[in-house]
Amino acid sequence: MEFSFKKRSVKKLYLEYTVLFLFLALCIFGTYLITGHSIIWSKDALNQHLPLLAKYREAIINFIHHPGQINFWSWQFGLGSDTFQVFSYYNIGDIFSYLSVFFPASKITRAYQFISIIRMYCVGLSFVYFAQHFKFRNTTILAGTTAYLVNSFLLYACVAQPFFTTPFILFPLIVVQIERILQDRSAWPLAGAFTWMLISNYYLAFILGIGSMIYLILRVLTKYRKTLNYGKAFLKLAFATITSLLLSAIMWIPELIAVSHSTRLGAQFANGLKVYPLYYYLFLPKQLINGDQWSFMFWSALGIVSIGFIALVYVYSHAKSYPLITISLGLAVIMLLIPAVGAMFNGMMAASNRWTLLIYLPLSIAICLLVENAHSLSHKDLKIITYSTGIYVAVLLLTFFFESENDIVLPLLFLLMSLLLLWLISFNRLKQPQLWLLGIIVLNAGFNAIYASFPYNGDFSTKMLSRGQYQRMMAMRYGGLDKGLTRTPAYRVSTISQNQIIDVPTIDNDLTSGLSNIDSYYSLQNQYLGNFSNSLQNNQYQANVPLRQVDDRTVLNNFLGVRYLFVQSDGLNATKIPAGYFLDKFSDPIINYDSGQPSDIQDKKDFIPTQTNRYKSNNAFPLIYWQDSYISKGRYQKLSPTEKERALASGVLVNDEHVTKGMKAANLNNHVYKLKSNLISNRLNKVNPHHLKYTDSEEKYHIELPQLENAAFKQKLRGSELHIEFSQIKFTPFSMKEQIKYEQQHLQQMATNPGSIVNHKYNQYRYWRFHVLNGSPDISFKINVGSRFGTATIEQPKQSTLSFFKQVKNSTLNIGYYSGGLPDRLSFQPTKLGLYQLKYQVVAEKIDSHYRNQVATIKQHGLQNLKFSRNKVQGTITTNQKGILTSSIPYSSGWRANVNGKNVKTVRTNQAFLGIPLSAGTNHVTFTYQLPGFKPGAFISILGLIWTVIAALVSLITFKKRRKLTTE
């Protein structure tokens, strides 16, 4: 298999590919159009990719009209965020994003979908360019292109996370340019490919960089080990690497700073996995050709056309002829078995096998080799292929009988058809064998794409937004109740946890209404904000979503400046309204006669309407305000999560304590009461939560609060928010054997009818199968606490949730605010059998006149005459003594402060927020934001540009001299 740079006629090849792509695109995207869907996923595309594309398009056009005016800070990314930190991951380096400027703003959904299709066209184009360097027929290249273009990874990525298609374009280009250097050709194309790689996305660049190094090492060892001029090749590789690093410094230097100050740091390596669950290894063989599914196992997608298995058998039966492919794919198989490998490729975090995007290139080339040589297969080859296929089919059938999923039927059918076709070719029954094989591959790929998206099969369609739904959702995300509200960053809005106004599972980022919603869901989040959320044990914290709705806690909502809450009346937690929020406005009521109505209605007026409600609070803290009292780090660390939250109204915590000299210590007597509690089983046993051995799924528990049986004490705590603070949460799952034993015991206990018998053998298999398919025993669990407001849940995610995984060791549950008396009991229910070791304290946080007076004082001390402009916020304040000007603006080293014309050093307040020390008197304060790392990055990139120009001139002169010498 020789890699050649000799020119060949390729116009016909690219024309044939274009025709082929039109058919494949119809299969990939056509089902969505037929079923009335868009190709906009109802999760990441809805929350991130599409609205960010719209925002970035707006930023580009603004830059075109006002060159040099770059907005580095946005108040609409949650509490406020560095725009570069967000855009650099999704848009800046994505060349396809720039196509959006050719569409009007009103057609942004059309632009997004058009760009998604163009990306896929370029994926195939890249493979065609790569494969044309081999002595393959056009039909062979098109067969490989089809396999490269239509696989489980890309069928998902092209509609769910489109920028993940970029590495499929880049990797073949990088491999070609590495090969160019190994053959003693120009290093410039590799420098260009590396620059694009580094600019596109730092995470994908990390994966591609490792993949490129692996390819280089294997290629040298298997092909150029004895012939390579190592010194010359090293210099060329170094030139390409250094040039690309210099040119892209303006991107990767700020990105590295952002990553190093993000919530991504400190994640548990491989989510704690040493090996994958048993089901992963059982179903991995099936994943190879199951090209119509979306249920990836730790992102191990694979899912190529069925003939891919036969191609692997072929290349391994000729391993000496194809050492690079066999070694690389063999290495990939080993890597797939080890969670640590996935974690390494994923930046030392979750065991995510997104790196498998690299192996589609050798897999597709293996298919090309089989197709190219199909007519010359020996009977020995066919016997090996047939026996291997027979064994593989047996494995797939065992998988089918165990899992009872019919998604493997179609790939299995095409596998057998491909095998039959090879035998027919061997017997010379078919002319133009490559064309026949291309036909079966295209047909297989087309059916995979259609099956994956078609309703009730792969069912991608139901995960897509309907056509026109995005525009409708963005207009009505708050039920229309945002109309008339002033668009200013001076206050914020939120919703209630788990309460859906829009009919999608989750909607986080608000980039369209013009309001500042505290919820944000991006890959990079402010590390300090994450620390703040964890310190207060915000039950909703995730690394990608540090706040969400802060578990509807009153003081946290007030502190973050939440003036309005939007709530759907028939949604979850609709009555769990924080203290001080009153009904301000509501949408027109709608009567749903078929759902949510009492069973004994006697009159039409008794029907319960459904509507969206807007609640308002006058207790929202100002965005920037002055505090004259401080909380020392020592005092703060001794507080419970509820006391820490409550202390936000009493004083300010400052990371640099020397600036608090001369200030008074805050009074932290804030009326937070600890309540005695007992955990009681429905078997009337008092249970020790430190050793809760949960062996029967039907056993129920409740928390009793005996002090609240005292009428005077209960009266004292009226108007309190009830929290349960878990200082320790440890769950040890039972072993598989123990789990099944307790489940069998439960069945035996339930068999109370005369003559009942339990089939233990059948149930042994049934339970074992269930646990294998669900990856148990595992560390995941839920603890549900019920009240009249609904169910509050602590959830330990499965390790397979990857980016959303967190190790839950403590948490605080907000049960809700009770304007009247607190309840004397709460339901308590773990969800998985195992040993729970819990330490918790029930506390009542009084939201009383003392708190309201503190808030009133804070509002009086707010920065006045706030003015917001590009990268800047300013205002004026008059104080009679020294203090700290604090805020709920996320802290970053990029903030600069100026007071009365003099620069002042910023400090981090309340763990995560921007502040400065302030002297007595009238102070004119200006905060300005500059992207950290932008100036040094820009300076290095300018040097890189100069270096590139000089190097290009030297190369040009050298090239002309060599050409002149050769002509003479």
N, C-alpha and C positions, 0 to 999 in steps of 0.2 A: 504494500500500500504506500505508494510514493506521493509525497506532497510536492506539487509542481507549481511554479509561477509562470510557466509558459502561457502565452496568450492563446485563448480559444474563443471561438464565436459563441457568444452567450445571449444575443438579442432574442433568438427564438426561445431559449430556455426561460428568460425572464417573462416573456409574453405568455408562455405556457403556464408558468407559475401564477401569473396574474389571473388567468382564466380559472385555474385550479382553486385559487384563494376565493374567488367569487362564489364557487360552489361550497367550499368549506365554511365561509363566512355565513352563507345562507343556513347551513346546518347549525353553526354555533349560535348565531344571533336570531335566526328566523323564527324559532319557536316562541321567543319572547314577544315578537311582533304579532304573531298569529294569536297568542293568548291574551293580547291586550296589555302586556307588560312592557316596561322600559328595561334597559340594561343598567339600572341604578340599584345597587344592593341596598336593602333596608337597614343596614348597620353602618359599616365604615364609610361606604360611599355617601350615605345620607348625612352622617355626622361629620365626616372629615373631607373626603376627596372632592365632592362636588361643591359644597360651600366654600372650601378653601380655594378651589380653582376660580370660583367667581370673585373672591376677594383678591386673589393674586392678579387676575386679569385687570381688576380695578386699579391695583397698585402699579401695574405695568403702564397702563394708559395714563395714570397720573404722572408717572415718571417721564413719559414721552412729552407730556404737556409742560411739565416743570422739571427739567433735567437737574439732577443734583439734590433734589428734595426727596430724601428717603425717609420713610416713616419706620423707625426701628421699634416702636412700642405701640401696642394696640390695647385699648380698654375693653375690647369685645372678646378677647380670648380668656374667658373665665374672669378672675379678679383683675386681669391685666397681664400681659406677657410680652416678651421679646418676639417680635414678628419673625425675625430671622430664625430663631429657634424652631418655630413651627414651619415656616415656608421652606427652610433648607431641607427638611426631611421629605416634604411632599411635592414641592413645586419648583424651587429656584433652579436646581440642576436637571430638571425634567424637561428636555427640549420640546416634548410634545405639548406641555402646558402653554407654550407660547402661541400655539395655533388658535387658542381661544380668543386672541385679540381680533381675529378676522370674523368673529361672530358678535352681533349686538348683545348687550347684557340680558335682554329679554329672552334670548335663545341659548342661554348658557347650558341648559340640560341637553339641547341638541348638540352643542359643541362638545360636551363631555362624552356623549355616546359616540359621536363621530370620531373623536380622538381615540377612544377605546378600540374602535375597529382599525384605525390607522396603525396603532401600536401592533396589533396582531399581524397586519400585513407586513410590517417591518421585521417581525420575528421570523417569519418565513423567508423574507428577503435576505436576512442575515445568514440563515442556514444555506440558502442557495449559493450565496457568495462564498461561503466556507467550502461547500461540497464541490464547487466548480474547480477547485484546485486538485481534485483527484481525477483519475481517468474513469469516470463514471458516465454512463449514458444519461441523457436528459431524463428519461423515465425513471431511472434509478435515483437520481437526485430528487425528483419530485416525490418519490415514495418516501425517502428519508425526510424530506421537508414536511410531508403530511404527518409523519410520526412525531416530528419535533414540534409541530404546531398544535396538534390536537392530542393533549394528554390531560390527566386529572389536574395537575398543577395549574396549567394555563387556562383550562376551562373554568376553573375557580377564579384565578387571578384577573382574567380579562374583564370580569364583571364585578368582582368584589374588591380587589385591590390592584387597580390597573398598573401602578408604577412597578409592580413586581414582574411585569413583562419586560422591563428594560434590561435586566441581566441576561435574559434569553437573546436579546439583540447584541449585547456587548460581548458576551463570552466567546462566541464564534469569531468575532472581529479581533479580540485580543489574542486568541490562539493563532490565527493567521499571521498576525504581526510578530508574535514570538517566533513562529516558524520562519518568518522572513529574516529575522536576525540570526537564527541558527544556520541559515543558508547564506550568511555573510552578505545580507542585503541591508537596506536603509533602516535606521532606527526611528526615523521620523513618524512613520505611521503608528508605531507602538506608543510613542510619546503622546500622539493625539488620542489614541484609544484609552490610555491610562488617564489622561486629563479628563476625558468624558466620564470615565469610571469614578474618579475622585470627586467630580463636581455633582454627579447624578444623585447620590445618596450615600452618606457615610456608612450606613449599615450594609447596604448591598455592595459597596466598594470593599468592605472588609471581607465579605464572602468571596467576591470575585478575585480579590488579591490573593487569598489563600489558594483558591482554585487555580489561579495562574501559576503560582509557585509550584504546586503539585504537578501541573502539566509540564512545566519546564524541567523539573527534576526527572520525571518519568521519561520524557521525550529524549533527554540527553542520555539517560541510562540505556534506553532501548534502541536508539538510532544513531546518536552522534557521539557516543562515548569515546570512540577511538579517532574520529576525524575532526572533531570540533577544535577550532582555535579558541581556547578558553579565555585567554587574555582579551582578545578582540571582542568576543561575544560579551564578556563581563563589562567592558567599557561601554558597549552599545546599550546593554540593558541598564547600566548605571545612568547613562545619559538620558534614556527615555524616562526612567524613574525620577531622577532629580528634576528634569525639566517639567514633568507633570506635577510633581509636588510643589515646585515654585509657582507655576501658573495657577494652580488651584488653591494656593494658600489662603486666598481671600475667603474661601469656603471652609476648608477643613480646620483652620485655626479657631475661628469662632465656634465651629461645631464641636471641636474637642473640649472647649471651655464649657459649652452648654451641656454636653454629656457628663462632664466631670462635676457639674453642679445640678444634676438631675436626680429624680427619684429612682432612676435605673441603678444607681450605685448601691452596693450592699445587698443586692438580690442573692437569694440562696442558689448556689451552684447546682445546675441541673434540677432545680426544684427539689433537691434532696434525693433524687433517684440514683441508685447504684446500677440497677437493671430495670428494663421496662416491664410492665405488667405482662402476665402470661399471654393474654389475648393478642398482644402486639406481635409476638413471635409466631403465634398460631396463624395469624391472618396476613403476615407479611408476604408469603408467596402469592396469595390472592391479589394483593395490591398491585403486583407487577402489570397485570393486563386488565384490571378492573377500571377501565377508563371512563366510566360513566357515574362515578360516585364523588361525593363532596365531604364524606366523613373521614377526614385524614386522621391518621394515628400519629400524634406528635409531629404533624406536618409531613409525614412520610406519604407523599401523594402517589408518586410513580404513575400507574394507570396509562401505559402506552397501548398501542394497537396490539392485538393478540399475536401477530406474527413476530413480535419482539422477543417472545420466549424462544421461538425456533431460531431466531437470529443469534441469540445468546448461545444456544447449543452449538450452532454452526461455528461461531468464532472460537469457542472453547475447544471444539474438536480440531481446530487448526490454530491452536494457541501460539505455536512458534511463528506463524505467519503474521499474527496480529498481537504482538506482545503488549503494546501500549493499551489497547482496548481491554484485553483480558486482565492485565494487572490493575488498571484503573477501576474497572467494574468490580473486580474481586476485592480491591481495597474498599470500594464503596459499600459492598455487602457487609464487610467487617465493621465499618464505621456505623452502618445502620443499626447494628446490634448493641451499640454502646451509648448510653445517654450522655456520657461526658463529652463525646464528639459533637453531638448536637448543641450542647451547652457552650463548647469552645467556639463553634461557628456563630453562636448567638451572643457573642460578647460576654461569655462567662455567666450567662443567666439561665433561662429555661432551656430544657432539652428540646429545642425546636429544630427539626430537620429540614428547614427551608433550604439548607445547602444542597439538597437533592436536585435543585434546579440545575446544578452543574453536570449531573450524570445523564441528562437527556441528550447531550451532544454525542457522547460515545455510544449510547443506546441507539440513536438514530443512524449513526455511521455503521453500526453493526447490522442494522436492517438494510442499509445501502449495500453492504458487502454480500449479504444473502441474496438480495434481488439481482445484483450484478452477476453473481456466479450461479444462479439458480439452474441455468441450462446445463451446467457442467458438474452438478452434484453427482458423486458416485453412489453406488448402491450401499456402500459402507456408511457414507454420510447419511443417507436416507434412513438406514436402519438405526443408527445412533439417534437421529432426530426423532424417529417414530417411537423407539423405546423410551427416550427421555420425555417425550410428550405424553406417552401413556402413563408414566409415573406421575407427571405433573397433573394430568387429568384426575388421577386417583386421589391426589392430595386435595385438588379443588373440590372433588365430590365429597370427600370426608369433611372438608370445611363447610360445604353447602348443607350437609345433613346435620352438622353440629350447630351451625348458625341459623339455618332456616331462612336465609335471605336469597331471593332469586336474582339479585343484581349481577351474579356471575354467569347467568345462563347465556346472555348474548355474547360476551367475550369468549366463553367456552365454545360456542357455536362457530365463531369466526376462527378460533384456533384450529379446530378440526377441518374447517373449509380450507384454511391456508395449507395445512398438511396435505390434504387431498390434492390441492392444486400443484404442490411440489412433486407429488408422485406422477401426476398427469404430465407435467413438464418432463420428468425423467423418462417417461415412456414415449416422448415425442408426440404426444397427442395434442399439444397446443403450440401454435405458432406465436411468435413475439411474446415469450414468457414474461419479460419485464413488464410489458403492458398489462398482462393478466394479473400479475402480482400488484402492480400499481392500482388496478381496479379494485382488488379485494381490500387493499390497505385503505384506499379512499372511502370505500363503502363502509368498512369497519369504523374508521374515524368519524364519518358522517353519522352513523347510527349511534356511536358513543356520545357525540355532541347532542344529538336530538334527544336521546334517552335521558341524558343528564339534566336537561332543562325542561323536559316535558312534564306536565303535572302528573302526579301519582306515580312517577317512576323515580328518576333522580331527584325530581321536584325542585330544581333550582328556581323555576319560575315563581313559585309562591314566596320566595325570599326576595324577589325584586319588587320595586314599586310599580304600581300601575301607571300607565301613561297619563301624564298631567297631575299625578298625585303629589310630586315633589313641590310644584308651585302652590298647590292647594294647602299642603301641610305648612309650608313656610309662611303663608299668609294667615293661617289660622292656628299656629302653634300655641297661642294663648287664648284660643277661642274667640279671637277678635277683640279681647279686652285690653290689649296693649294700645289700641287707638286712643289718641289724645294725651298719652303720657309723654312727658318731656324726655327727649333723647339726650342724656348727659351722663358721663361717668361718675357724677357726684353721688349717685345712689345705684343700688343693684336690685335685681329681681331673682326669684327662684320659684321652684315648684315644691310639691310634697313628695317624699320618697315613695317609690313604686306606684305613684299615681299617674296614670297615662291620660293626657289630654289628647295627644295624637295617637292614632291606632297603629303604633309600632312598638316592638318590645322595649326599646330604649331610644330616647332622643336626648342627646347631651348638649353639644355646642350650639350656641345661638349666634350665628354670624349674619343673620338676615333681618332681624327685627329692628336693629339699632339700639336695643336695650343691652344692659350689661348683666348677663346671667352668671351666677357664681360657678355653675357647673361647666367643666371643660374636660374633654377627652382627646388627648394627644399623646404621641409616643414619647415626647420629652416634656417633663413637668418640673417645675421649680423644686429643688431639693429641700429648701427651707420650708416651703409650703407643706411638703410631705411630712417633714419633721413636726411641724405645728399640728397637723391633723393627727399624727400618731401619738403625740404627747397628750392630746386631749382624748385619745382613744376613739376617734371618729369611726363608728362601726362601718361606714360606707367607704372607707379609704381603700383605694387601689393605686398601684404605681402610675397607671395611665390616667386615673381619675381621682385626684387626691381629696376632693371635697364632696362632689355630687351635691346632695341637699343637706349635708352635715347632720344627717339623721334627724332633721326637723327640730334641732335643739334651739331653744328660744334665744339664749344669750349669744350663741355662735351666729345665728342669723342676724341679730341686732349688731353685733360687733363687725360683721362683714358688710354692714350697710344695706341689708335687704329691706327695702321699703314695701315691696309688693310680692305677694305669693299668689300663684295661679293654681287652681285646684279643680279637678273634674269631680262632680258630685257623686257619680256612681263608681268612681275608681277606688283602689285600695288606699287606706289611710286618709280618706276624705275628711274625716272628723278630727284627725290628729293635727290640729292647728296650734302652732306655738303661741305662747302668751302674748297678749297685747295686739294681736292681729285681728282686725274686725272686718266684717263683710263690707266691701266698698262698692262693688259692682258685680253684676252677673249677666250672663248671656240669656237670650230668650229660652225659656224652658221647653223641653221636648218630652212628651210622654211616650215611654217605651212600654206598651201594654204586655209584651211577651217576656219581659225580664225585669227582675228587681222590684216586683210589686207584692204587697201583702196578699195572702191567700183569702182573706175574709173581708174584702172591700165591699162596702154597702152603698157608697156614693162616689160619683165621679171626682168630687173634690178631694177624695182620699188617695187618689193616684199620686205616686211619688214622681216628680219631674226629674229629668236629667239636664244638667246645665254646667257651664263652666263658671266658677266663682273667682272673684279677685278680692284678696284680703290685703288690707293696708295696716302698717304699723307706724306710729309716731315715735317709736323708740330706736329707730335705726341710727347707728353711730355715724357721725360725719366721716367722709373719706379720709380727711386729715384733721387731726385735733391735738390739743395740748394737754399734757398731764403733769401735775406738780408732785405726784407721789410715785415712788418706785418700788419694785419688788425685787429683792436680791435673788440670785440664782439658788442659793441655799434654801431660802424659804419656799421658793417656787417648786423645787424638786421634792419637797416634803408634802406638797398638796396632792390630793386625789384628782382624777381627771375632772370631776364636776367642780371641785374647788378651784382648779386652774382656770376653767372656763369662766366661773363666776368672778374670779380676780381680774378679768379683763376690764371690768367696769370700775375697779378700785384703784388701779395704778398701772404702771408700765414696767415690763421686764426688758432690760437692755443688755446686749451681749458684751458691751464695753462698759463695765460698771464704774470706771473712774469718772465718767461724765455725769454720774448721779450725785457726786459730792455736793453737799449743801441742800439736797432735796430731802424731803421727809419720807419715812417709810410708810407704805400703804397700810391702811386698816383692812385686814382680811377677815374680819368678823362678819361674814356674808350670809348667815342664815342657811347653811347647808347642813341638813340633819341626817345622821346615820340611823337606820332603822333595823331593829332586830328582825330576823327572818328564820323560818323553818321550812325545810323541804319535806313534803309529805307525799307518800305514794297512795294510789287508789286502793291499795291493800291495807291502808290505814297505818302504814309504818313510817316512822320518822327516819329520813334517809340522810346519811352523811355525804354532803356534796364533794368532800375531799376524796371519797372513795365510792363513787356511784357506779356500781356494776350493773349495767343495763343488759339483761338477758332475755327479756320478753317484750316484743314489739307492741303488745297490747297493754303493757303497764303504763299508767298515766301518773303524772305528778302535778303538784301545785305548790307555789310558794305562799306560805302564810305570814302575815305581818301582824303579830299579836298586839303590838303597841297601839295599832289603829282601832282596836276594839274599845279603847278608852276614848269616850266622847270628847273630853277636854283636849286630849292630845291630837285627836283627829281634827278638831276645830282649829287648833293652833297651826296645822299644816295645810289649811285650805289655801288654794291659790299656789300650788307647788307643781313643779315638774318632777316626775318620778324617773329615776335612773337606776340601773343595775350595773355596778362597776365590777367587772371581772378582772381581778389582778392576776389570776392564773387560770389558764385553760390548757389542759393536757388530755389528749385522747389517745388511748391505746386500743387499736382494733383487735378483736379476737382473731386467732389463727383460723384458717379455712375449716379445720377439723372442729374447733370449738364453735365456730359460727353455725355450722350445719347441725352440730349436736343440740344447741339451744333452739334452733328452728324446729328440729324434730321433736324436742320436748314440748314445744308450744303446740304443735299439731296433736300430740298425744293428749295434752290437757284439754284441747278443744273437742276431742272425740268423746263426748259425753252421752250420746245416744246409745241405747242398748244395742248390742251387736256391732257397734262401730269398730273398725280396724284401720290402722294406719299402715300404708304400704311404704315401709322404710326404704326399701331398695329403690323404688321409683323416685321417692322424694330425695334420696341421697343424690341421685343423678340430677334431678331437677334443680336442686339448690346449688350443686356444684357447678352446673352449666351456667346458672344465673350469675354466680359470683365471678366465674371466669370471664363471661361476656362483659361484665361491668367493672372488671379490673379490681375486684375486691378479694381479700381485705386490703383496704388502702386507708390513708389518713384522713379522708374527707368525712365531714359530718355537718349537721346543723343542730342548733339549739333554738327552739322556738318558745317565745314567751308571749302569752296571749292576754289581752285586756279588752276593754270595751272599744278601744280605738282600732283594734286589729291585732296582727301578729308581728312582733319584732323578732328578727332572726340574726343569730350569729352563724356565719357560714365559713367553714374551712373548705376552700375549693380543692378539687382534684388536682393532682400534679400534672395532669394532661391539659389543664386550662392554659398552660404556658404563660403568656404575658400577664394574665389576670390572676396568676397564682400568688398567694401570700401565706406566710406561716402565721396562723392565728394563735397567739399566746396570751393575749388579753384583749379586752374590748369593753366598751360601755354602751349599753342599750338604753335608748330613750323610749320609755313606755308611753309618755305623753304628758301634756299639761292638764291638770285637773283644777278647774276654777272652783269646784266644790270640794267635797271630801275625797281623800285618797282611798283606793280600794284596799280591803284587808286581805285579799288573795289574788294571785295571778296564776294562770296555767303555765306549766313548764314541761317541755317535751324534747328530749333528744331524739334523733332520727335514726341512728345506727347503733347496732349492738356493739358493746365494747365497754372498756373501763374509762370513766370520766373522772378526772381529778380537777376539781373546780374550787376556786376561792373567789367569793363575790360578796359585795356589800350593796344593800339597797339603800339609796339616799334620796332625800326629798330636797329639792332646790327651790327655796321660796322666791317667787317673782313678786315682790311686795313693794311697798312705798319706798323702802330703803334703796332697792335696786332702781326704781323709777327716778328717784332723786339723783342718784349717781349718773344715770343716763342724761337727765336734764342738764346737769353740770357739764358733762362732756359735750353736749350739743352747744352750750353757750361758749365752749372753748374751741369750737371748730374754726378752721382756717377760713377766713371770709373772702368774699369777692373772687371765688375760684375761677380761673380762666384756663382752659385747655387748648393747647395748640400742638403742632407736630413735635413729638418727642419732649413735650414740656407741659408742666402744670405749675401754676403760681397763684399766690394769694397773700393776704395780709392778716396779721393777728397782733393784738395788744395784750400783754400780760404784765402782772405786777411783781412777778418773781421768776427765778430760774426754773426751768422745767425741760421736758422732752416733747418735741413735736413728733407725734407718732401717727400711724396711718394703718389702713388695710391694703396698701399697695405692696405687692410682693417685692421683697428685697432682691437686689442684684447689684453686683459690683459695677454695673454700667451706670448706675444713678449718680448724678452730681448735684450738689446743693449750693445755693448762693443766697446769703442773707444780707440784705441791705448793701448789695454790691460786693460782698466779700465771700470767698469760697469757704464752705464749712464741710468738715468731714461727716459723711453719713454714718449712721449706726443701724444695726439690726435690732428691731424692737419686737417684743412678744414672739420671739423665736424666728419669725419669718417676714417681718414687714419693715418698710422704709421709715427711718426716723432721723432726727438731728437734735442735738442739744440746742436749747434756745435761751438767750438771756432775757431779762425783764425789759419791757418797753414795747414800742411799736416796731414790728419786724415785717419787712417785705421779703417773702420767701419764694424762691424759684427752684424747682426740681427739673433737671434736664437729663435725658437718657441718651447714652451712646453705647452702641453695641460692643461688648467686651471682645477684644481680639480683632476688631474690624480694621483698625489703623495699622497694626503690625502685619496683619494678613494682606491688606491692600499694598503695603510697602513691599513685602516680599513678592507679591504677584507682579508688581511693576518691575522689580528687579528680574523676575523670571521672564517677563516680556522682553526686557532689554537683552537678557541672556539668549532668549530664543531667536531674536532678530539677528544678533551677532553670529550665533551658531548657524543660522540659516544662510547668512551671507558667506560664511566660511565654507559651508557645505556646497553652496552653489559654485563658488570659485574653484574648489577642489574638483567638483564634478566636471566643470568645463575644461579644466586642465587635463583630467584623465581622458576625456572624450577627444580632446585635441591630440593627445599623444597616440591614442588608438587609431585615429584617422590618418595620422602621419605614418 
